């Protein structure tokens, strides 16, 4: 309805506020006194970017911000008039695009990388393919910026350390060429073994109480108090999978409840797109961002603190906006 159309500029400012808040937080968490040393550690891969969060959660946030920059670029740029404001917003978009791409790389979050490649890249290709309103100059700017970011990061050994050697470790494991019972000194192989131990412990504990689980906050307790072969993973506080954490705390009953909540968000988003109250670019952004969060939660836990919950609540609120912006039906005469 007309109310939904009037609400859309507010969405633009909400997204800008989300991006600005995230960027300001990164600036606040930077070690400005040792900035060259910090930059060198990040560039060499010796330190993972987190800036007050976990590295995986920081990677997911950067992936979502990057999705907003690329899918909502025309809304972030704003109208051509007044030109000064338009240029400021366009400059801010360039900074945020470059910063979120760099943050995604330097987080060294393989789950966020995989989610971006499997979800965001196809959505962008599909959107640009069917878009007739994206000018050649805009396409060129986005492509050049993306190519520059990719070219710069290729000089870092982060990709090799996190992807190539990690992939080799999984290949050797599947081929049966690795004995995972002792520490090997290879971080990729050792982390693989620890992840398998975490999943093994989850299965043992969940199978003992599959329907109702152990209660809120119990993953850390179950892991840190396990002994014997699980001593090696005692430092972990969750099962590195959102579904596993829900199952272990609330059982299958709770898992169905949380799944229903997710389904309600997707249904509201789909209905908003079908009745025209949610424009295509916002539909693609919310859908892609939710998929990015969910995909990253398959091998991590982006929902363990208020930041992850806030992000999903923000995206879910946008999906439900259309439910509250429709004009009420006219009253009957008399």
Backbone torsions as a table, in degrees:
resi	resn	phi	psi	omega
1	UNK	NA	-179.2	-178.9
2	UNK	-63.2	-35.7	179.3
3	UNK	-62.2	-37.6	177.9
4	UNK	-62.9	-39.9	178.5
5	UNK	-65.8	-37.1	179.3
6	UNK	-70.1	-24.8	-178.3
7	UNK	-78.2	-18.6	-173.6
8	UNK	-62.2	-41.2	176.2
9	UNK	-58.4	-29.6	177.6
10	UNK	-67.4	-35.8	176.1
11	UNK	-60.9	-43.0	179.6
12	UNK	-57.2	-45.7	-179.1
13	UNK	-70.7	-32.2	175.8
14	UNK	-64.6	-42.7	178.2
15	UNK	-65.0	-42.5	176.8
16	UNK	-61.1	-40.8	178.4
17	UNK	-64.9	-40.0	177.6
18	UNK	-61.1	-46.0	-179.4
19	UNK	-66.1	-44.1	-179.5
20	UNK	-64.2	-42.3	179.1
21	UNK	-62.1	-41.5	178.8
22	UNK	-65.2	-43.1	-178.9
23	UNK	-65.5	-41.5	179.1
24	UNK	-64.1	-37.6	178.4
25	UNK	-62.6	-41.5	177.7
26	UNK	-61.6	-43.8	178.9
27	UNK	-62.5	-38.3	179.7
28	UNK	-67.9	-33.5	-176.8
29	UNK	-86.6	-7.3	177.9
30	UNK	-66.2	140.4	174.9
31	UNK	-85.9	86.9	-172.7
32	UNK	-66.6	-28.6	-179.6
33	UNK	-70.8	-26.0	-179.5
34	UNK	-124.0	40.4	-174.3
35	UNK	-61.5	-45.0	179.2
36	UNK	-60.9	-41.1	179.2
37	UNK	-65.7	-42.5	178.4
38	UNK	-62.1	-43.4	179.3
39	UNK	-61.1	-39.8	180.0
40	UNK	-66.9	-39.7	178.6
41	UNK	-64.0	-41.7	178.7
42	UNK	-67.1	-43.2	-176.8
43	UNK	-65.4	-39.1	-178.1
44	UNK	-78.7	-14.8	-178.1
45	UNK	87.8	4.0	179.8
46	UNK	-72.4	-20.8	179.2
47	UNK	-135.2	137.7	178.4
48	UNK	-91.2	136.9	178.4
49	UNK	-71.6	131.0	178.4
50	UNK	-139.4	-42.4	175.7
51	UNK	52.4	57.7	175.5
52	UNK	88.2	0.7	178.5
53	UNK	-126.4	-176.0	168.8
54	UNK	-80.0	154.9	-176.7
55	UNK	-62.3	-40.5	-179.1
56	UNK	-66.9	-42.0	179.4
57	UNK	-67.2	-37.4	176.3
58	UNK	-63.1	-39.0	177.4
59	UNK	-63.4	-40.9	179.3
60	UNK	-64.3	-44.7	178.9
61	UNK	-59.8	-42.4	178.1
62	UNK	-64.1	-37.4	177.6
63	UNK	-63.5	-40.8	179.3
64	UNK	-68.0	-42.8	178.0
65	UNK	-63.0	-40.8	177.6
66	UNK	-62.9	-39.4	176.6
67	UNK	-61.7	-41.5	177.6
68	UNK	-63.0	-42.2	-179.4
69	UNK	-62.3	-41.8	-173.3
70	UNK	-85.4	-33.8	-177.7
71	UNK	-88.2	-25.0	-177.6
72	UNK	-116.0	27.6	-172.5
73	UNK	-60.8	-39.4	-177.8
74	UNK	-66.4	-35.2	178.9
75	UNK	-74.3	-34.6	178.2
76	UNK	-70.2	-37.8	178.3
77	UNK	-64.4	-33.9	-178.7
78	UNK	78.3	-175.8	-179.0
79	UNK	-72.9	160.0	-178.3
80	UNK	-70.7	-21.1	-179.5
81	UNK	-119.2	137.2	-6.0
82	UNK	-71.4	146.2	-171.7
83	UNK	-65.2	-34.4	-178.2
84	UNK	-63.4	-47.0	178.5
85	UNK	-63.6	-40.5	178.9
86	UNK	-60.0	-43.0	-179.9
87	UNK	-68.0	-38.4	177.8
88	UNK	-62.6	-45.6	-179.6
89	UNK	-65.9	-35.9	178.9
90	UNK	-68.5	-39.6	176.6
91	UNK	-64.0	-42.3	177.2
92	UNK	-61.2	-38.1	178.5
93	UNK	-63.1	-42.5	179.3
94	UNK	-62.1	-44.0	179.8
95	UNK	-62.7	-46.2	-177.7
96	UNK	-67.1	-38.2	178.6
97	UNK	-63.4	-47.7	179.8
98	UNK	-64.8	-42.3	-177.6
99	UNK	-67.2	-42.3	-179.7
100	UNK	-68.8	-36.9	176.8
101	UNK	-64.8	-43.7	178.0
102	UNK	-64.8	-42.9	178.8
103	UNK	-62.0	-37.4	177.9
104	UNK	-62.9	-43.6	-179.7
105	UNK	-68.1	-49.4	-172.8
106	UNK	-76.5	-11.1	171.6
107	UNK	-67.9	-23.5	-178.2
108	UNK	58.3	29.4	179.6
109	UNK	-87.9	104.2	-179.1
110	UNK	-65.0	-32.9	178.2
111	UNK	-66.1	-40.5	177.8
112	UNK	-68.6	-37.3	176.9
113	UNK	-61.9	-48.2	-177.7
114	UNK	-63.4	-41.8	179.8
115	UNK	-62.9	-40.7	179.4
116	UNK	-64.4	-43.5	-178.6
117	UNK	-68.3	-38.9	-174.5
118	UNK	-85.2	-23.4	-174.5
119	UNK	-112.8	-56.7	-173.3
120	UNK	-69.8	-43.8	-177.3
121	UNK	-59.3	-48.7	177.8
122	UNK	-63.0	-37.0	178.9
123	UNK	-63.8	-42.5	178.8
124	UNK	-63.2	-44.7	179.9
125	UNK	-61.3	-44.3	-179.7
126	UNK	-64.8	-43.2	-178.3
127	UNK	-64.3	-46.0	-178.6
128	UNK	-69.4	-31.0	-179.6
129	UNK	-65.9	-40.4	-176.0
130	UNK	-95.1	-1.6	-179.0
131	UNK	-86.7	127.7	177.0
132	UNK	-105.3	-2.2	-175.4
133	UNK	-100.5	-8.7	-179.5
134	UNK	-82.4	113.8	-175.2
135	UNK	-70.1	158.2	-180.0
136	UNK	-60.1	-38.1	-179.7
137	UNK	-63.3	-40.9	178.4
138	UNK	-66.7	-43.0	178.2
139	UNK	-59.7	-44.8	-178.2
140	UNK	-62.9	-41.4	-180.0
141	UNK	-62.4	-45.0	-179.1
142	UNK	-65.3	-44.2	-179.0
143	UNK	-64.1	-44.3	-179.5
144	UNK	-64.5	-41.1	179.4
145	UNK	-64.5	-42.8	179.2
146	UNK	-65.1	-43.2	179.9
147	UNK	-64.3	-38.9	178.3
148	UNK	-63.8	-45.4	178.7
149	UNK	-62.2	-43.1	179.6
150	UNK	-65.2	-41.8	-179.9
151	UNK	-63.5	-40.4	179.4
152	UNK	-65.7	-44.1	-176.7
153	UNK	-71.6	-22.3	178.4
154	UNK	-65.3	-21.7	179.5
155	UNK	-77.7	-14.4	177.5
156	UNK	-85.0	153.3	178.3
157	UNK	-90.5	12.5	-179.2
158	UNK	-62.2	-46.8	-177.6
159	UNK	-59.0	-44.4	-179.1
160	UNK	-64.5	-43.1	-176.1
161	UNK	-69.0	-39.5	-173.5
162	UNK	-90.6	-30.5	-176.1
163	UNK	-103.0	-53.6	-172.7
164	UNK	-68.4	-50.4	179.4
165	UNK	-70.5	-33.5	176.2
166	UNK	-65.3	-41.3	177.5
167	UNK	-64.5	-36.8	178.1
168	UNK	-64.2	-37.3	179.3
169	UNK	-64.3	-42.6	178.9
170	UNK	-66.5	-38.7	179.1
171	UNK	-63.5	-44.0	178.6
172	UNK	-64.7	-37.7	179.3
173	UNK	-64.1	-46.1	-179.6
174	UNK	-64.8	-29.6	179.0
175	UNK	-82.5	-6.3	179.5
176	UNK	79.1	22.1	-176.6
177	UNK	-95.3	4.5	-176.9
178	UNK	-124.2	129.9	172.1
179	UNK	-93.7	109.3	-173.4
180	UNK	-90.9	8.7	-176.3
181	UNK	-77.9	-19.6	179.7
182	UNK	-127.5	159.9	178.7
183	UNK	-69.5	137.5	-176.5
184	UNK	-104.6	-16.6	-174.7
185	UNK	90.0	-11.3	176.5
186	UNK	-93.6	115.7	-175.9
187	UNK	-59.4	-36.8	-179.3
188	UNK	-66.1	-43.0	-179.9
189	UNK	-69.7	-44.2	-179.4
190	UNK	-64.6	-40.9	178.9
191	UNK	-67.4	-32.6	175.9
192	UNK	-62.6	-46.3	179.2
193	UNK	-62.7	-43.0	179.8
194	UNK	-63.8	-38.1	177.3
195	UNK	-63.6	-40.6	178.4
196	UNK	-65.4	-37.0	176.5
197	UNK	-64.0	-41.1	178.8
198	UNK	-60.7	-44.6	-179.4
199	UNK	-67.0	-37.0	178.1
200	UNK	-64.5	-42.8	178.2
201	UNK	-64.6	-40.9	177.6
202	UNK	-56.3	-48.2	-176.4
203	UNK	-61.0	-41.9	-179.4
204	UNK	-64.6	-44.3	-177.4
205	UNK	-72.7	-43.6	-177.7
206	UNK	-66.5	-39.0	-177.5
207	UNK	-63.3	-23.4	178.5
208	UNK	-75.4	-28.2	179.3
209	UNK	-141.8	71.9	-170.8
210	UNK	-75.3	-23.7	-170.7
211	UNK	-92.6	-41.9	-175.2
212	UNK	-114.2	-11.5	177.8
213	UNK	71.0	-165.5	-173.9
214	UNK	-107.0	-8.5	179.6
215	UNK	108.8	163.2	-178.0
216	UNK	-62.0	141.4	175.0
217	UNK	79.0	7.5	-175.1
218	UNK	-84.6	-17.9	179.7
219	UNK	-54.1	-46.0	-179.3
220	UNK	-62.1	-40.3	-179.3
221	UNK	-65.3	-45.0	-177.5
222	UNK	-64.5	-36.4	-178.4
223	UNK	-76.7	-49.4	-174.1
224	UNK	-70.2	-23.6	-179.8
225	UNK	-94.5	-2.6	177.8
226	UNK	-75.7	143.1	-175.8
227	UNK	-121.6	-174.5	177.9
228	UNK	71.7	-125.6	-176.9
229	UNK	-66.5	-13.8	-178.0
230	UNK	-95.4	5.3	177.9
231	UNK	-57.4	-31.7	-174.9
232	UNK	-67.4	-22.6	-177.6
233	UNK	-108.4	14.9	-174.7
234	UNK	-64.6	-18.9	-178.5
235	UNK	-80.1	-12.0	-178.4
236	UNK	-81.2	154.0	-176.9
237	UNK	-120.0	0.7	177.4
238	UNK	-154.4	173.6	-173.1
239	UNK	-94.4	15.3	175.4
240	UNK	55.0	36.7	175.9
241	UNK	-167.1	124.1	-177.3
242	UNK	-61.4	-43.0	179.4
243	UNK	-61.2	-42.1	179.0
244	UNK	-64.6	-41.2	179.5
245	UNK	-63.6	-39.3	178.5
246	UNK	-67.7	-43.9	-179.3
247	UNK	-63.1	-40.9	-177.0
248	UNK	-72.0	-29.3	-179.3
249	UNK	-87.3	-41.7	-172.4
250	UNK	-120.1	-1.3	177.5
251	UNK	72.3	-173.5	-179.0
252	UNK	-64.3	-32.6	179.2
253	UNK	-63.9	-47.3	178.8
254	UNK	-66.2	-35.0	178.9
255	UNK	-62.6	-41.7	177.8
256	UNK	-64.0	-37.0	179.5
257	UNK	-64.7	-48.5	-180.0
258	UNK	-66.3	-34.3	176.4
259	UNK	-64.2	-37.6	178.4
260	UNK	-64.9	-37.9	177.3
261	UNK	-62.8	-43.0	177.3
262	UNK	-63.1	-39.2	179.0
263	UNK	-65.0	-37.2	178.6
264	UNK	-64.1	-38.5	178.3
265	UNK	-64.4	-47.3	-179.4
266	UNK	-64.1	-38.3	179.5
267	UNK	-64.9	-42.8	178.3
268	UNK	-63.4	-40.3	178.2
269	UNK	-63.1	-44.2	-179.2
270	UNK	-65.5	-42.0	179.2
271	UNK	-66.2	-38.2	177.4
272	UNK	-62.8	-38.3	177.6
273	UNK	-70.2	-37.6	-177.3
274	UNK	-68.5	-37.1	-179.5
275	UNK	-90.5	3.5	174.0
276	UNK	85.8	3.4	-178.7
277	UNK	-82.9	-14.8	176.0
278	UNK	-117.9	115.7	-179.2
279	UNK	-66.9	162.1	-173.5
280	UNK	-60.4	-43.2	-175.9
281	UNK	-65.8	-37.5	176.8
282	UNK	-71.3	-36.5	176.4
283	UNK	-59.5	-46.7	-179.4
284	UNK	-66.4	-38.4	-179.9
285	UNK	-64.9	-50.3	-178.0
286	UNK	-63.4	-44.0	-179.7
287	UNK	-63.1	-45.0	-179.5
288	UNK	-65.9	-42.9	-178.2
289	UNK	-64.5	-43.0	176.7
290	UNK	-62.3	-40.4	178.3
291	UNK	-65.8	-37.5	177.1
292	UNK	-61.6	-45.8	179.1
293	UNK	-62.6	-46.4	-178.6
294	UNK	-63.2	-44.1	-179.3
295	UNK	-63.1	-40.1	179.6
296	UNK	-67.7	-26.2	-179.5
297	UNK	-77.2	-6.9	178.5
298	UNK	-73.0	-27.8	179.5
299	UNK	-126.1	8.8	179.4
300	UNK	-149.1	-166.2	179.9
301	UNK	-141.2	86.4	-179.5
302	UNK	-81.1	-2.0	-173.5
303	UNK	-112.1	20.9	-173.9
304	UNK	-84.6	-9.2	176.4
305	UNK	-138.1	-178.0	-172.8
306	UNK	-65.1	-24.2	-179.0
307	UNK	-65.3	-44.8	178.5
308	UNK	-66.5	-42.0	178.3
309	UNK	-64.2	-40.5	178.6
310	UNK	-62.2	-42.0	-178.6
311	UNK	-61.8	-46.5	178.7
312	UNK	-66.6	-37.9	177.1
313	UNK	-64.9	-38.1	177.3
314	UNK	-62.6	-47.7	-179.6
315	UNK	-67.4	-41.6	177.6
316	UNK	-64.5	-35.4	176.9
317	UNK	-63.8	-38.2	176.4
318	UNK	-65.4	-37.8	178.6
319	UNK	-64.3	-33.3	-177.0
320	UNK	-90.9	-3.2	-177.4
321	UNK	-55.4	-41.3	-176.7
322	UNK	-63.1	-23.4	-179.5
323	UNK	-71.0	-18.3	-174.2
324	UNK	-117.0	2.8	-176.2
325	UNK	-111.0	1.2	179.0
326	UNK	-77.0	140.4	179.1
327	UNK	-67.9	139.7	179.6
328	UNK	-66.8	151.6	-180.0
329	UNK	-63.6	145.5	-179.5
330	UNK	-64.0	144.3	179.2
331	UNK	-73.4	147.7	178.8
332	UNK	-71.9	142.1	178.8
333	UNK	-62.8	143.3	178.8
334	UNK	89.3	NA	NA
